[in-house]
Amino acid sequence: MGRAKGDGTISWDEQRNCWFVRVTYKDPKTGETKRKKLKGSKDNTPKGKSVTLRIGQNWLEQIQTGMLPDADKMTLGDWIDTWLKEYIKPNVRIKSYDKYEGCLVQYVKPKLGNIVLGKIREVHLTALFNELLTSGGKKQIGLSSSTVRATRRYLSMCLEQAIKSDLLQKNPVKQTKPIKLVKAEIQTLTEGQADSLTAAAFAAVQKADQDYALRAAKAAEKAAQTGKYTQVSMANIVHYSAYMAILLGLGTGMRLGEIFGLSWDAVDVEKGIVYVKRALVTSRPGVNFEEPKTKASRRQIPLSSDIASELRKYKALQEWRKNLLGDQWSELNLVITNEFGGVFNTSNFTSRYFKPLLLQISAPKGFKFHDLRHTHATLLLLKGIPVKVVSERLGHSTVAMTQDTYAHVLPEMQEEAVKVLEGMFTKELKK
């Protein structure tokens, strides 16, 4: 190469007969400062020099807007996968990771995953969020505002990390309008419906007991004839578990995971107290037990005498079943179990046991197990139980959270308050 002429960043190459410009940038992978040589115009005039200078400036602008070296090959989908694997999975709970992954992989990647990271713009994201709100769910039904808000928040976190990793200059999510939260109406059962639900659940236990007795009698008769005994499945223990799960849901306001993660060493059946120390978490890798997220979630809940009595009877049945099976019985010491004392699959419980019972009592459409928690709180508040007591039973971090969640109950409570005050201060006037 001949002697270069120029001002240090831009020079004319006599041998190649063109301008070259050198730019300095920060390598996003190593963090090192590097230089890159870019070929420019072949016009050896001030105009050609100016054109070459613009080539360098454009290249640096691409860096500033996200198109870093090698980032022109990285798609949003690639970065989402990297972010989830390297920054989220090692640092959050399994259930939390499932939420991050579910929102980004299910809702963002299919629509925008193939777009180069640096080319994602506000208009893409606004269109995505609008689509999710109107037709993003199953059967083209819009997702809830809370789900879309979560998706927007997770994507913003993802792109903020891209900025920290020198893959982006700006976060286009911040240019979109925040999603307005539309609170879903809380579903609850009336006191009568709740009573009917537990009655239906116990009736299912009784029917399962009868079925077991018939099958056991037939097996014994066959054994007498053939000399071979076939073990009879004790499905009644599973129905009993389902009944107790529902009873605990209504009677304590515990979450599904807290109930299914409950072990007998966290239950004082004599004093009638449940100690919430952990929750069962179901994710794609399998099941796991996790401690409560907050101090308020780790709590003790007094039981009514009738529920404590039901727990004692249920525990006695479990002990009999445990002695019968011996080594086949799980050592997890769970309260709510499958046929062999192991983890009761929550999806199986919901589809095979809980939903059929809801149909029997004509529960509100879309009623979920979590709504037993809402029912518990609502019925207590309507009975005049102080909101602070209800908040402690639910494990809310603040009383304000309970008040906000169950604001729908307040008008009815006001009406009851007026009834109590009726005539209280005018007794003498009426004499």
N, C-alpha and C positions, 0 to 999 in steps of 0.2 A: 504494500500500500504506500502511495506517495505521501509526502508531507501534507497533513491536513491543515486547511485554513479555516478559521472560524473563531467564535467567541467563547469556546470552552464547552457549551452544551450542544451547540449545533456546528457542524463542520462539513466542508466539501471534500469528497473523496476523489482525488484526481484519477486514480486507477479505475474505479467503478463508474466514474463520471456521474455522480449524484450526491445529493445532500444526505447526511445522517444526523439524527438528533438523539441525544442520550437523556434518558429520564431516570429519576431516582424514586423508588417505591419501597414499601415495607412488605416483605413476604408474609402472607397470612398464615402459612404453616409453621414457619420457624421464628417469625418475629424479626428476622434479620433485615437490615437495610440493603437493598440491592439496586443495581443499575441495569437498564435495558437499552439496547441500541436499536433504533427504528430507522428503516430506510425511508427517504423522502423524495422530493422532486428532482428531476434531472435538469431543471432549468437553472443554470448557474447565474442567476440574477437576484436582486433583492426580492423580487416577487416569488421566485422559487424557494428562496430561503424562508420567506414568510409562510408559504404553503407548508413547508416541512415543519416549521415551528408549530403550526396549527395541528399537524399530525401528532406531535408529542403532547400538545395540550389536550387533544381529544382522547388520547390514550389515558392520560391522567384523570380526565373527567369520568371516563368509564370506571376507573378505580374508585373514584369518589361516589359514584352512584351504584356501586355494587359489582361491576364487571371487572373484578380483579383478575390477575394472572391465574389461569386454571379455573377461576370461578365462572368463566364463560361456558364451562362444561358442566358445572354443578347445577342441578335443578332444585327447585323448592322441595320436591319429594326426597331427593338425596339428603338435603340438609335436615329435613324433619327426621329422617331415619337416624342420622348422625347425632342430632340433638337429643332425641329420646334415649338412644343407647349410651351416650357418653356423659350427658349432663343431668338427665332426669332419673333414669332407672337406678343408678347407684345412690341417689340422694332422697328418694321419697318412698312412702309406703306402697305396697303392692297395689292396693285398691286405688290409691291416688295415681299411680302410673297407668293403670288401666283406663282411668278417665282421660289423662293426657293423650294416650295412644288412641283411644276410641275416637275422640273428637278430631284429632289431626289426621289419622289414617283413614277413618271412615268418611269424614266430611270434607277435608281440605285436599288431600292427595288425589282423589279421583277427578277433581275439577281443575286443580292448578298444579298438581305435582310435576307435570312435564315442562312447565315454564322455567326458563333459566332464572336462578335466584335473583340476579341483579335486574331482571326485567319485570319483576312483580311490581305492579303499580296499584295505587288506591282504587282505581276504577275496577280492577280485577276483583279486589277484596270486597268492595261495596256490592258488586253484582253477586258474589258468592254468598255473603251474609243475607242479602235479600232473598236469594233462592232458597237458602236453608230455612228461612222463616216461613216461606210460602209453600214449599214442596220438598223439603229436604229429608223428610222421614219416610217410613214405610208407607206404601200405597200412595205416594205423592202427597202425604199429609205434612204440613209444616211442623218443624221442630219447635219445642218450647223456647221462649225467649231466654230462659236461664241456660239452656243447652247451647244456644248460639252465642250468648254472652261468654260462656266458658270457652267455646271454640275460639272466639276472638281474643280472649285473654291469653290462652295457651299459645296461639300463633304469634301474638305480640311478644311474649316471653321468648319464643323460639327465634324470632328475628332480632330481638335485642341481643341475644347471645351471638348471632351472626355479626352484629356490629362490633361486639367485644372481640370477636375472633378475626376482625378486619376483613370480613367477607361482604359487608354492606356499610354504606355511609349513613343511610336513613332507614327508619322503620316505617314502611307505608301503612301499617295497621293504625298508627297514630293519626293518620290523615283521614281515617274513616270515622263516621259518626258512631258514638257509643250506642249499643243496643239497649233500647228501653225495656226495663224489666216489667213483664206483665205477670203478676202473681197468680198462680193457679189456685183455683178454689179448693180449699181443704175438704176432703171427703171424710165423713164420720158416720158412725152408726148411732141410732137412738139407743137409749137404755134397753128398750124392749128387743131391738134387733141384736144387740150385743148378747143379751141373755139367750136369745134363740140360737145364736151362733155357737155358744158353748154347749147348749143342749144338743144341737145337731152333731157337734164334734163328739160328745160323749155317747150319743146314740150309735155313731159309727164304731166306737170302741166296743160297745155291747154286741153289735152285729158281728164284728170280727171275732169276738170271744165265742159266740155261738157257732160261727163257721169253723173255728179252730176245734171246738169240742166235737163237732160232727166229723171233721176230717180225722181227728185223733181216734175217735171210736171206730171209724172204718179201717184205719191203719192197724189198730189193735186186733180187729176181727180178721183182717187179712193175715196178720202175723200168726194168729192162732191156727190158721189153715195151712200156711206155707212155712212157718218157722222163721220167716224173715220179716224184720220190722223196718219200715220206711219212715225216716224222720219227717215230721210234719212241720211245714213252715209256720212260724208264729208271727204272722202278719199283724196280729192284734197288738203286739208291743209297739209297732210302728204307728198304728192308729192312736195308741195311748200317748205316744210322744207328740203326735200332731195335736192332740187335744190339749196337752199340757203347754205346748208352745203358744197356742191361741189363748189359753187361760192366762199365761204369764204376760202375753202381749197386751191384753185388756187390763190385767190387774196391776201391772207395773209400769207400762209405757216404755219398756225396753225395746231397743231396736232388734231387728231380725238377727243380725250377726251377734249381738250381745246374748240373746237367748240361746242360739245354737252353739255358742262358744262357752256357755256356762258349764262349770264342773261342780260336782257335789261338794268339793272342799270350799266352794264360794257360796254355799247355801247353808244357813242354819235353820233346819226344819223345825227345831224345837222353839227357838225364839221368833221364828218367822221373819227372817231377814235374808235378802239376797245382796251379795257383794259383787258389783260389776268391776271386774279386773281385766277383762280381755274380750275380744270379739272374734268370731269366726269370719275369715275373709276368703271368699271364693274368687279365684282368678284363673286365667288360662293355664298357667303352670300347675295349678292344683289348689289345695286348700291350705290355709295357714291360720295361726292364731296371733293376733296383734293386740298390744296394750292400747288403752284409750288414748286418743290424741291430746286431750286436755285434762287438767286436774279435776274439772267439774264432771267430766265423763266417768272418772273413777269414783264411784259413789256406792252408798248402801241404801237399799230400798226396803222399807218395812212392808210386810205382806199382811193382807187381811187374814183372819183366822180360817176362813173357809178355803182360801187358796193354799195356806200352809198345811191344812189337813189333807187336801188333795195331793200335795207334794209328798207327804209322808206315806200315803197309800201307794202312790206311784213308785216311790223309792223302794218300798217293800217288794213290789212286783219285780222291779229291776234286779233286786238282790236274789230273788228266787230264780229268775232267768239266768243270772250270772252263775249261780251255783249249778244250774242245770247244764250249761254249756261248758263250764270249766275254761280250758285254755282257748276255746273258740271265741270267748267274750273279750272284747277289746279292753285294753288297760288305760284308755283315755279318761275314764271316770266322768264321762259326759252325762248331763241331765237329759238332754234331748238326743236320742240315738236312733240308729237304724236297727235292724233285727239282731245284729251281733254286737251292739254297744259302740259301734264306730260312728263316724260323722254322718249325720243325716243330711243328704244332699238337699240344699235349699231350693233348687229349681224343681227337683222331684216333689218336694213337700208342697210347693206352691201349685204346681200343675195337677198333681194326683190327689192331694188331700184338701188344700185350702180353697181353691177355686170351686170345686164341686159343692162345698159347704156354703159358699157365698150365694150360689144359685138357689139353694134351698131356702134362704132367708130373704131373697130379693134385695140383696145389697146394692148400693149405688153403682152405676156403671163405672168400670175402671177402678174399682176399689182394690187397694193393695194391702199387703200385710202391714206396711208402715203406717197405714191409716188407722190401725188398731192403737198405735201410739197417739195419734191425733184424737181418737175417740176417748182414750184414757184421760188425756189432758182436758178435753172439752167437757166431759161429764163431771170431772172434779171441779172445774171452774164454775159450772152451772150450779153445783151443789154448795157454792160459796167458799170453797177451799182457797186460802190465800195464794196469789200467783207465785209468791216466793217459794212456797212449799211445792207447788206443781213444777216450778222451774228446777228445783233440786232433784225431784224424782226423775225428771227427763234428762238431767245432766247438761242443761244449757249453761253456757259460760256466763250469761248475764240474765237478769230478770227482764230487761228490755227486749231481749230476743224472744222470750216467751210471750210477752205482751204483744209484740209485733206479729208473731206467728198466729196467735189466737185472738186477734183484734175483733174477729167476727162474733166472738162470744160476748164482748163487752156490752152491746146494746141490750141483750137479754138479761145480763147481770144488772144493768141499770133499772130495767123494768122490775126485777125482783127487789132491788133496793127500795124503789118507790112503794112497793107493796108493804115492805117492812115498816116504812115511815108513815104509812097511811094511818091517820088518826092518833099518832103517837103523842103529839103536842097539843091536841085540842080536846082531850078527855074532859077536862073541867068545864070547858065551854058548852059541852053537850048536856051537862047536868041540869 
